[in-house]
């Protein structure tokens, strides 16, 4: 699995919280970073991710807002902790014990947070990535049902390998690569349900853009979607597509040239990025519930486990039968036949020739009579 080396960004909810804590509007953030207000809205909703210099400027702005919020919290006077019912019961018990008992000092440390269970962590990752990933996969394939199926299959694989995915530095990239691989599998062309195209989008401009995307080769389409749609950098796009950086740049240039040849208005990469985001958001594609995905993954794992057990049992039975019926001692091969007194050897069983039939009749007739023998006669 590839790793992402981009500058880390906080989650979309944290981006919005930092902006509101700094008393900034989306237009003010857009003016500082150098983008439009719609782009900042897409960043905070999680539909798109900044890249390149805009990503660096956005990260610096968020870091400054986080430091400002942290200083504000440290400068505020600490309020006196409220006395809860449990504390009152503890105080009453101390006073009832008498003056010799020690008065425990109240603890102001926050209670330790319980770590998330694997199911909770998986559900959080699914809720964060699945809706946007279904829309991205739809742009990659042009099929709504295949997009949902590919994302569900990718998360099923992630749940089966959850210890590996949970330790990955970018679990979202792991799942995205698995979903794209499943969606672009060439075996889907042999499935009857995917032999005919699905209805295109209702808007004419969306239909034109989708038609151009589907005419691109799958490697170019994937590189264009990751770089101009998702917002990854060129090294991250090359790593996720398992290609070299020059090859990925070449694919990206060819894909942009093809799109610009059919749609000259999208020759600007920024305009292409916005149009891809709009096209993905127009389709109301809903992902399955995380519990259904986890249950489906477990059912699939149980099925293949039972199939492996059945195959192993059949193999053991076949081996045991072979050992039971095989000869246990050496049997020399039958030597080839030789001609004896003019009688040819029988090479193989089968019908006798005319000469063999006559020879057999002659041998049988002479066997009864035999040669005359001399016997002594009594005197």
C-alpha positions in Angstrom: 0.0 0.0 0.0 1.3 3.5 -0.8 1.8 6.2 1.7 0.9 9.9 1.4 3.8 12.4 2.0 1.6 15.5 1.8 1.5 18.1 4.6 -1.0 16.7 7.2 -4.3 18.5 7.4 -6.8 18.4 10.3 -10.2 16.8 9.6 -12.9 18.9 7.9 -14.8 19.5 11.1 -11.7 20.7 12.9 -10.9 23.1 10.0 -14.4 24.7 10.4 -14.1 24.8 14.1 -10.7 26.6 13.9 -12.1 29.1 11.5 -15.1 29.9 13.7 -12.9 30.1 16.8 -10.7 32.7 15.0 -13.9 34.7 14.1 -13.2 34.4 10.4 -15.6 33.9 7.5 -15.1 31.6 4.6 -14.6 34.7 2.4 -11.8 36.0 4.6 -10.1 32.6 4.7 -10.4 32.4 0.9 -8.8 35.9 0.5 -5.9 34.9 2.7 -5.2 31.6 0.9 -6.0 33.0 -2.6 -9.0 30.9 -3.6 -12.7 31.3 -3.9 -15.2 31.0 -1.1 -16.8 27.9 -2.7 -13.4 26.2 -2.6 -13.0 26.9 1.1 -16.6 25.5 1.6 -15.6 22.4 -0.3 -12.5 22.0 1.9 -14.5 22.3 5.1 -17.1 19.8 3.9 -14.5 17.2 3.0 -15.5 17.1 -0.7 -12.1 18.3 -1.9 -8.6 18.7 -0.4 -6.2 21.5 -1.1 -2.9 20.7 -2.8 0.4 22.4 -3.6 1.0 26.0 -2.5 -2.6 26.4 -1.5 -2.3 23.5 0.8 0.8 25.0 2.5 -0.9 28.4 2.9 -4.1 26.8 4.3 -2.1 24.7 6.8 -0.1 27.7 8.0 -3.4 29.6 8.5 -4.9 26.8 10.4 -1.8 26.4 12.6 -1.9 30.1 13.4 -5.6 29.9 14.3 -4.9 26.8 16.5 -2.1 28.6 18.4 -4.3 31.7 18.9 -7.1 29.6 20.3 -4.6 27.7 22.6 -3.3 31.0 24.0 -6.8 32.3 24.6 -7.6 29.2 26.6 -4.4 29.5 28.7 -5.1 33.1 29.5 -8.6 32.5 30.7 -8.9 32.3 34.6 -9.6 28.8 35.7 -13.1 28.4 37.2 -13.6 26.7 40.5 -14.6 23.1 39.9 -18.2 22.3 40.7 -19.0 19.9 43.4 -20.8 16.9 42.2 -23.0 14.5 44.0 -20.3 11.9 44.3 -17.9 14.4 45.8 -20.5 15.4 48.4 -21.0 11.8 49.3 -17.2 11.4 49.7 -17.0 14.6 51.8 -19.8 13.4 54.1 -18.0 10.0 54.5 -14.7 11.8 55.5 -16.4 14.0 58.1 -18.3 11.0 59.5 -15.0 9.1 60.0 -13.8 11.7 62.5 -11.0 14.3 62.7 -8.2 11.7 62.4 -9.1 10.7 58.9 -7.1 12.3 56.0 -8.9 14.7 53.7 -8.1 13.6 50.1 -7.1 16.3 47.7 -9.6 16.8 44.9 -8.2 15.8 41.5 -8.6 18.4 38.7 -7.2 16.1 36.0 -9.7 15.2 33.3 -10.7 11.6 33.1 -8.7 9.6 30.6 -10.4 9.0 27.3 -11.3 5.5 26.5 -9.7 4.2 23.3 -12.0 3.4 20.4 -12.8 -0.2 19.7 -12.0 -1.5 16.3 -15.6 -1.4 15.2 -15.9 2.3 16.3 -12.7 3.3 14.6 -13.9 1.5 11.4 -17.3 3.2 11.5 -15.6 6.6 12.0 -13.3 6.0 8.9 -16.3 4.8 6.9 -18.5 7.8 7.8 -15.6 10.2 6.9 -14.5 8.6 3.6 -17.4 6.6 2.1 -19.8 9.3 0.9 -17.1 11.2 -1.0 -15.4 8.0 -2.2 -18.6 6.8 -3.8 -18.9 10.0 -5.8 -15.3 9.8 -6.9 -15.6 6.2 -8.0 -18.7 7.2 -10.0 -16.5 9.8 -11.9 -14.0 7.0 -12.5 -16.5 4.4 -13.9 -19.7 6.3 -14.9 -21.7 3.6 -13.1 -23.6 4.3 -9.9 -24.1 0.8 -8.7 -20.6 -0.2 -9.6 -19.3 2.8 -7.6 -21.3 1.7 -4.5 -20.2 -1.9 -4.9 -16.5 -1.0 -5.3 -16.5 1.2 -2.2 -18.3 -1.5 -0.2 -15.8 -4.1 -1.3 -12.9 -1.9 -0.5 -14.1 -1.3 3.1 -14.8 -5.0 3.4 -11.2 -5.7 2.6 -10.2 -2.9 5.1 -12.2 -4.6 7.8 -10.7 -8.0 7.1 -7.2 -6.4 7.4 -8.1 -3.8 10.0 -4.9 -4.2 12.1 -2.8 -3.3 9.0 -5.2 -0.5 7.9 -5.4 1.0 11.4 -1.6 1.3 11.6 -1.3 2.9 8.1 -0.3 6.5 8.1 -3.2 7.3 5.7 -6.1 4.8 6.0 -8.2 6.9 3.6 -5.6 6.5 0.9 -5.5 2.7 1.5 -9.3 2.4 1.0 -9.3 4.7 -2.0 -6.7 2.7 -3.8 -8.6 -0.5 -3.1 -11.9 1.0 -4.3 -10.3 2.3 -7.5 -8.6 -1.1 -8.2 -11.9 -2.8 -7.8 -13.8 -0.3 -9.9 -11.3 -0.5 -12.8 -11.1 -4.3 -12.8 -11.4 -5.7 -16.4 -13.6 -8.6 -15.3 -16.7 -6.3 -14.9 -17.1 -6.4 -18.7 -18.1 -10.1 -18.5 -20.9 -9.4 -16.0 -24.4 -9.1 -17.6 -25.5 -6.2 -15.5 -22.5 -4.0 -16.6 -22.6 -4.7 -20.3 -24.9 -1.8 -21.1 -24.2 1.8 -20.1 -26.2 3.6 -17.4 -28.3 6.7 -18.0 -26.1 9.8 -18.2 -26.5 12.9 -15.9 -29.4 15.1 -16.7 -27.4 18.3 -17.2 -25.9 18.8 -20.7 -22.5 20.1 -19.4 -22.3 17.2 -16.9 -23.0 14.7 -19.7 -20.3 16.2 -21.9 -17.7 16.1 -19.1 -18.7 12.5 -18.1 -18.5 11.4 -21.8 -15.0 12.9 -22.1 -13.8 11.2 -18.9 -15.1 7.8 -20.0 -13.2 8.1 -23.3 -9.9 8.5 -21.4 -7.8 5.3 -20.7 -8.2 4.1 -17.2 -4.7 5.1 -16.0 -5.1 8.6 -17.4 -8.6 8.9 -15.9 -7.3 7.8 -12.5 -4.4 10.2 -12.5 -6.7 13.1 -13.5 -9.2 12.3 -10.8 -6.6 12.0 -8.1 -4.7 15.1 -9.1 -7.4 17.5 -10.3 -10.4 16.0 -8.5 -9.2 14.8 -5.1 -6.4 17.3 -4.9 -3.3 15.1 -4.3 0.1 16.2 -5.3 2.1 14.6 -8.2 4.3 12.4 -5.9 1.2 11.2 -4.0 -0.7 10.5 -7.2 2.3 8.6 -8.6 2.6 6.6 -5.4 -1.1 5.7 -5.2 -1.2 4.6 -8.9 2.0 2.7 -8.4 3.7 4.5 -11.3 6.8 6.7 -11.6 6.4 10.4 -11.3 7.4 11.1 -15.0 4.9 8.5 -16.1 2.1 10.0 -13.9 2.9 13.5 -15.2 2.7 12.2 -18.8 -0.7 10.6 -18.1 -1.9 13.8 -16.5 -0.8 16.0 -19.4 -2.5 13.7 -22.0 -5.7 13.6 -19.9 -5.8 17.4 -19.6 -5.1 17.8 -23.3 -8.0 15.4 -24.2 -10.4 17.2 -21.9 -9.3 20.6 -23.2 -9.7 19.4 -26.8 -13.4 18.5 -26.2 -14.2 21.2 -23.6 -12.0 24.3 -24.1 -13.6 26.0 -21.1 -11.9 23.4 -18.8 -8.4 24.0 -20.0 -7.7 25.8 -16.7 -6.8 23.2 -14.0 -8.6 25.3 -11.3 -11.8 25.3 -13.4 -11.5 21.6 -14.1 -11.1 21.0 -10.4 -14.3 22.9 -9.6 -16.2 21.2 -12.4 -15.2 17.7 -11.2 -16.3 18.6 -7.7 -19.7 19.9 -9.0 -20.2 16.8 -11.2 -19.5 14.5 -8.2 -21.8 16.5 -5.9 -24.8 16.5 -8.3 -25.3 12.7 -8.1 -27.0 11.7 -4.9 -25.1 8.5 -4.2 -25.6 6.9 -0.8 -23.2 4.4 0.7 -24.4 1.4 2.7 -24.4 1.5 6.5 -21.1 0.6 8.2 -22.7 -2.2 10.2 -23.9 -3.8 6.9 -20.4 -3.5 5.5 -18.8 -5.2 8.5 -21.4 -7.9 8.5 -20.9 -8.5 4.8 -17.1 -8.7 5.3 -17.5 -11.3 8.1 -19.9 -13.4 6.0 -17.5 -13.4 3.1 -14.7 -14.3 5.4 -16.7 -17.2 6.9 -17.7 -18.4 3.4 -14.1 -18.6 2.1 -12.9 -20.1 5.3 -15.5 -22.9 5.0 -14.7 -23.4 1.4 -11.0 -23.7 2.2 -11.8 -26.2 5.0 -14.0 -28.3 2.5 -11.3 -28.3 -0.1 -8.7 -29.4 2.5 -11.0 -32.2 3.7 -11.5 -33.3 0.1 -7.8 -33.3 -0.5 -7.1 -35.3 2.6 -9.8 -37.9 1.6 -8.4 -38.2 -1.9 -4.9 -38.7 -0.5 -6.1 -41.4 2.0 -8.0 -43.3 -0.8 -4.9 -43.2 -2.9 -2.7 -44.6 -0.1 -5.3 -47.3 0.6 -5.7 -48.6 -2.9 -2.1 -48.1 -4.1 0.2 -51.3 -4.2 2.4 -51.8 -1.2 5.1 -53.9 -2.9 7.1 -53.9 -6.0 5.5 -55.6 -9.0 7.9 -56.2 -11.9 6.5 -55.2 -15.3 5.3 -58.0 -17.7 8.1 -58.8 -20.1 7.4 -58.6 -23.8 6.1 -61.7 -25.5 8.3 -64.0 -27.6 7.5 -66.4 -30.5 7.5 -70.1 -29.3 7.5 -72.9 -31.9 6.0 -70.6 -34.5 3.3 -69.3 -32.2 3.4 -65.4 -32.3 3.0 -63.6 -29.0 -0.3 -61.9 -28.1 0.5 -58.2 -28.1 -2.8 -57.1 -26.7 -6.2 -58.6 -26.1 -8.5 -58.4 -29.1 -10.2 -60.3 -31.9 -8.1 -63.1 -33.4 -7.0 -63.0 -37.0 -7.9 -65.7 -39.5 -4.5 -67.4 -39.1 -4.8 -67.3 -35.4 -8.2 -68.9 -35.5 -6.9 -71.8 -37.7 -3.9 -72.3 -35.4 -6.1 -72.4 -32.4 -8.4 -75.0 -34.0 -5.4 -77.2 -34.9 -3.9 -77.0 -31.4 -7.2 -78.0 -29.8 -7.7 -80.9 -32.2 -4.3 -82.4 -31.6 -4.5 -82.0 -27.9 -7.2 -84.7 -27.5 -5.6 -87.4 -29.6 -1.9 -86.9 -29.0 0.8 -89.2 -30.1 0.4 -93.0 -30.0 2.1 -94.6 -27.0 3.4 -98.2 -26.5 2.0 -100.1 -23.7 3.1 -103.7 -22.6 0.6 -106.5 -23.1 0.3 -109.2 -20.6 1.5 -112.7 -21.9 
